[in-house]
Amino acid sequence: MKRFIEQYGGENFDIAIIGGGITGAAVAYDAARRGFSVALLEKGDFGAATSSATSKLIHGGLRYLANGEVALVRESLRERRIMENIAPNLVHPLPSLIATYAGQGLMNSRQVMRAGMILYDILSFDKGRTRDAAKRLPNHRSMSRKEVLAAEGSVRPAQLNGGFVYYDCLSSFPERLTLAFIKSAAHHGARVANYARVDDFMVEGKSVRGLVITDELTGAGLKVTASLVINCAGPWADILLAKALHRETARQITRSEGIHIITDKTVNSHMVGLRTTRGRHIFFVPWRGHTLIGTTDKEYTGTPDGYRVSRQSIVELIDEVNESFGSGTLGYGDVRHAYGGLRPLVETQTEGTYSSSRRYEIYDNAADGLEGLITVEGGKYTTSRNLAEKVMAEVRKKSGRKMMQCTTAAGFLKGCEIADMEAFASALRSEQVLAPQTMTYLGMAYGSDFRQVCGIAKDDAALGRPLNDDGEILAQVAYAARHEMARTLPDIMLRRTGLGTLGHPGNDIIKKAAETAASELKWDSAKTEAEIKKVSALLTLPVQ
């Protein structure tokens, strides 16, 4: 992939999309696959904001049943199955355990939970219709108190009366899943660019005709013309809309902060979900030999550009964990890594955002007197593909243009062309090009493109030596720079590879990654040192 703004010749696009998170990526893929000329512009790196701040789950939203959002749950369950089909190396079945306790009220009783599980199974009636038989999810089953404690010993035994196991899916690398949508869009002709900041809208009369852009890497300015602009800027959507409408504010999005922490292993093979003493749900997800804990839901009132994970937010999550799970001794020093982001919500909550829906809205800004602009708000990662399909239905209605039927549920995403994961895994083991753990990791992260990474390591043996327990290698750094539009060290360590996603990997690994990136991207020593400092700061826990 190449940043198209570096060679942009002034052509008019059918559609220009603002935002390279999962929503913008999915819309770009759908539109390009239908034959539209598409430009996608992201102010930072692809998937660097909300889309990378997930719980790494592709799930049906079991807790939304309590809000009566049956349609949202059904949509999510259908899309969960589709994600398994189109990205088999990146979306995997995950057994999930919910412990039940006596004395926690009717809504949390074993009887009500059983009814919810039955309804969840009914709503996921098509979960067995996967392309790969290994992806088919079984129905729920109940567990006795003894079975729960034997399976997950960190579950607190006091008043425990049993539990239920059900299945959702783990997105092993959501940053690469977002990237797979970007690559798929580019494969079908979309022109994409990261570090392309939208400063303003080109407006003629009462119609948007394009976008005013700054290349964040060079400082160069340019204008990109388009017949239709789709605003998929997530937490920034209302800020951009205000610019288009030439107002100080547009209708404001409610922003919810969600953070996660990563610790040493506290759960075994199940994702463990529980309702805390404060009435919220927290999940403990087994991931890469560690435990991912989250998430929070707290209204955020600052500017999205100013958002950072704070020590206070981490401590609040730790306190909530200690009130409900394990020995109650989890401390700040046990946190290996913390990350967070802002979720844009479509409804305003006056007392926090935990009960807010994860619905979405597709808004035709013609209602504001401005043609040629559609704004997309809200949504959740799991339903992003279907949201894109609905956005394109709005495009059809606005443009009157005939278009092909949506086919994004039928094919594979780019790099995910694997019909049988077990056969694929067997082939990986038999190739023995690199260390076994490296081959397994590359197969899962890069799918059918893994041989390109292996080829780089074959050409330079130093790039093929494992750096961590997962077997990651410096060839991934080179591949990210050459083929995946990575332009900074955080791009490489947090969104193209997993070298930094478990926390600070040590100065030696950061230095090796930086030196490899510098060789590929022609950084001088000052630039290399600046990138090292940048990624080190991101991987250091906040002091306040």
ChimeraX attribute file (.defattr): number of C-alpha atoms within 10 A of each C-alpha:
attribute: neighborCount
match mode: 1-to-1
recipient: residues
	/A:1	16
	/A:2	15
	/A:3	17
	/A:4	17
	/A:5	24
	/A:6	12
	/A:7	8
	/A:8	12
	/A:9	9
	/A:10	11
	/A:11	10
	/A:12	16
	/A:13	20
	/A:14	17
	/A:15	26
	/A:16	29
	/A:17	27
	/A:18	28
	/A:19	30
	/A:20	33
	/A:21	28
	/A:22	33
	/A:23	33
	/A:24	31
	/A:25	33
	/A:26	27
	/A:27	30
	/A:28	36
	/A:29	30
	/A:30	27
	/A:31	28
	/A:32	23
	/A:33	23
	/A:34	17
	/A:35	14
	/A:36	18
	/A:37	20
	/A:38	28
	/A:39	27
	/A:40	28
	/A:41	31
	/A:42	24
	/A:43	21
	/A:44	19
	/A:45	22
	/A:46	30
	/A:47	27
	/A:48	21
	/A:49	21
	/A:50	21
	/A:51	23
	/A:52	24
	/A:53	22
	/A:54	23
	/A:55	21
	/A:56	20
	/A:57	23
	/A:58	28
	/A:59	23
	/A:60	26
	/A:61	22
	/A:62	18
	/A:63	14
	/A:64	17
	/A:65	18
	/A:66	12
	/A:67	11
	/A:68	10
	/A:69	16
	/A:70	17
	/A:71	13
	/A:72	19
	/A:73	22
	/A:74	19
	/A:75	17
	/A:76	25
	/A:77	27
	/A:78	21
	/A:79	23
	/A:80	23
	/A:81	28
	/A:82	26
	/A:83	26
	/A:84	25
	/A:85	25
	/A:86	24
	/A:87	24
	/A:88	26
	/A:89	28
	/A:90	23
	/A:91	27
	/A:92	21
	/A:93	18
	/A:94	21
	/A:95	19
	/A:96	21
	/A:97	26
	/A:98	22
	/A:99	28
	/A:100	25
	/A:101	21
	/A:102	14
	/A:103	10
	/A:104	14
	/A:105	10
	/A:106	11
	/A:107	11
	/A:108	18
	/A:109	15
	/A:110	21
	/A:111	12
	/A:112	13
	/A:113	18
	/A:114	17
	/A:115	11
	/A:116	17
	/A:117	21
	/A:118	15
	/A:119	15
	/A:120	22
	/A:121	19
	/A:122	13
	/A:123	19
	/A:124	21
	/A:125	14
	/A:126	14
	/A:127	21
	/A:128	16
	/A:129	14
	/A:130	18
	/A:131	18
	/A:132	16
	/A:133	13
	/A:134	14
	/A:135	21
	/A:136	18
	/A:137	23
	/A:138	15
	/A:139	17
	/A:140	18
	/A:141	14
	/A:142	18
	/A:143	19
	/A:144	15
	/A:145	17
	/A:146	13
	/A:147	13
	/A:148	25
	/A:149	18
	/A:150	11
	/A:151	15
	/A:152	18
	/A:153	14
	/A:154	16
	/A:155	22
	/A:156	17
	/A:157	17
	/A:158	8
	/A:159	12
	/A:160	18
	/A:161	17
	/A:162	20
	/A:163	22
	/A:164	19
	/A:165	20
	/A:166	20
	/A:167	21
	/A:168	22
	/A:169	24
	/A:170	23
	/A:171	26
	/A:172	19
	/A:173	23
	/A:174	25
	/A:175	25
	/A:176	23
	/A:177	27
	/A:178	25
	/A:179	23
	/A:180	24
	/A:181	28
	/A:182	31
	/A:183	23
	/A:184	25
	/A:185	27
	/A:186	23
	/A:187	16
	/A:188	20
	/A:189	19
	/A:190	26
	/A:191	24
	/A:192	27
	/A:193	26
	/A:194	25
	/A:195	21
	/A:196	28
	/A:197	20
	/A:198	21
	/A:199	14
	/A:200	18
	/A:201	24
	/A:202	16
	/A:203	16
	/A:204	11
	/A:205	9
	/A:206	13
	/A:207	19
	/A:208	20
	/A:209	22
	/A:210	24
	/A:211	24
	/A:212	16
	/A:213	22
	/A:214	20
	/A:215	19
	/A:216	14
	/A:217	12
	/A:218	9
	/A:219	10
	/A:220	12
	/A:221	15
	/A:222	17
	/A:223	18
	/A:224	22
	/A:225	22
	/A:226	22
	/A:227	17
	/A:228	23
	/A:229	26
	/A:230	24
	/A:231	24
	/A:232	28
	/A:233	27
	/A:234	30
	/A:235	25
	/A:236	20
	/A:237	22
	/A:238	22
	/A:239	20
	/A:240	22
	/A:241	24
	/A:242	16
	/A:243	15
	/A:244	20
	/A:245	17
	/A:246	12
	/A:247	10
	/A:248	9
	/A:249	13
	/A:250	17
	/A:251	10
	/A:252	18
	/A:253	20
	/A:254	22
	/A:255	29
	/A:256	22
	/A:257	23
	/A:258	24
	/A:259	24
	/A:260	23
	/A:261	24
	/A:262	23
	/A:263	21
	/A:264	15
	/A:265	15
	/A:266	20
	/A:267	22
	/A:268	18
	/A:269	15
	/A:270	19
	/A:271	27
	/A:272	23
	/A:273	19
	/A:274	21
	/A:275	18
	/A:276	15
	/A:277	12
	/A:278	9
	/A:279	11
	/A:280	15
	/A:281	16
	/A:282	20
	/A:283	21
	/A:284	28
	/A:285	28
	/A:286	22
	/A:287	21
	/A:288	13
	/A:289	16
	/A:290	18
	/A:291	21
	/A:292	26
	/A:293	25
	/A:294	23
	/A:295	21
	/A:296	22
	/A:297	20
	/A:298	18
	/A:299	20
	/A:300	17
	/A:301	11
	/A:302	9
	/A:303	11
	/A:304	16
	/A:305	8
	/A:306	6
	/A:307	14
	/A:308	15
	/A:309	18
	/A:310	16
	/A:311	14
	/A:312	12
	/A:313	20
	/A:314	23
	/A:315	14
	/A:316	12
	/A:317	18
	/A:318	21
	/A:319	16
	/A:320	17
	/A:321	23
	/A:322	16
	/A:323	14
	/A:324	17
	/A:325	20
	/A:326	16
	/A:327	12
	/A:328	14
	/A:329	13
	/A:330	16
	/A:331	13
	/A:332	15
	/A:333	8
	/A:334	13
	/A:335	16
	/A:336	19
	/A:337	19
	/A:338	26
	/A:339	21
	/A:340	25
	/A:341	23
	/A:342	25
	/A:343	29
	/A:344	25
	/A:345	25
	/A:346	20
	/A:347	18
	/A:348	14
	/A:349	14
	/A:350	7
	/A:351	9
	/A:352	15
	/A:353	21
	/A:354	16
	/A:355	14
	/A:356	17
	/A:357	17
	/A:358	19
	/A:359	17
	/A:360	19
	/A:361	16
	/A:362	18
	/A:363	17
	/A:364	19
	/A:365	17
	/A:366	14
	/A:367	8
	/A:368	12
	/A:369	10
	/A:370	18
	/A:371	21
	/A:372	22
	/A:373	27
	/A:374	22
	/A:375	22
	/A:376	23
	/A:377	23
	/A:378	25
	/A:379	20
	/A:380	23
	/A:381	25
	/A:382	24
	/A:383	28
	/A:384	22
	/A:385	24
	/A:386	22
	/A:387	23
	/A:388	25
	/A:389	21
	/A:390	16
	/A:391	24
	/A:392	20
	/A:393	15
	/A:394	16
	/A:395	21
	/A:396	13
	/A:397	11
	/A:398	16
	/A:399	12
	/A:400	9
	/A:401	9
	/A:402	8
	/A:403	14
	/A:404	10
	/A:405	12
	/A:406	17
	/A:407	11
	/A:408	21
	/A:409	17
	/A:410	11
	/A:411	13
	/A:412	21
	/A:413	25
	/A:414	23
	/A:415	20
	/A:416	24
	/A:417	17
	/A:418	20
	/A:419	17
	/A:420	15
	/A:421	18
	/A:422	13
	/A:423	11
	/A:424	18
	/A:425	15
	/A:426	11
	/A:427	13
	/A:428	21
	/A:429	17
	/A:430	11
	/A:431	10
	/A:432	11
	/A:433	16
	/A:434	21
	/A:435	14
	/A:436	16
	/A:437	16
	/A:438	23
	/A:439	24
	/A:440	21
	/A:441	18
	/A:442	26
	/A:443	24
	/A:444	20
	/A:445	22
	/A:446	23
	/A:447	22
	/A:448	17
	/A:449	15
	/A:450	19
	/A:451	17
	/A:452	15
	/A:453	21
	/A:454	22
	/A:455	14
	/A:456	17
	/A:457	22
	/A:458	16
	/A:459	11
	/A:460	13
	/A:461	12
	/A:462	12
	/A:463	23
	/A:464	24
	/A:465	17
	/A:466	16
	/A:467	18
	/A:468	14
	/A:469	10
	/A:470	18
	/A:471	18
	/A:472	24
	/A:473	25
	/A:474	28
	/A:475	25
	/A:476	28
	/A:477	28
	/A:478	24
	/A:479	23
	/A:480	22
	/A:481	24
	/A:482	16
	/A:483	12
	/A:484	19
	/A:485	20
	/A:486	24
	/A:487	18
	/A:488	21
	/A:489	26
	/A:490	23
	/A:491	23
	/A:492	26
	/A:493	22
	/A:494	21
	/A:495	26
	/A:496	25
	/A:497	24
	/A:498	22
	/A:499	26
	/A:500	21
	/A:501	18
	/A:502	22
	/A:503	22
	/A:504	19
	/A:505	18
	/A:506	11
	/A:507	11
	/A:508	10
	/A:509	16
	/A:510	21
	/A:511	15
	/A:512	15
	/A:513	24
	/A:514	27
	/A:515	22
	/A:516	21
	/A:517	26
	/A:518	21
	/A:519	13
	/A:520	16
	/A:521	16
	/A:522	12
	/A:523	16
	/A:524	11
	/A:525	11
	/A:526	9
	/A:527	14
	/A:528	22
	/A:529	15
	/A:530	13
	/A:531	21
	/A:532	20
	/A:533	14
	/A:534	14
	/A:535	21
	/A:536	20
	/A:537	12
	/A:538	18
	/A:539	21
	/A:540	13
	/A:541	21
	/A:542	14
	/A:543	7
	/A:544	9
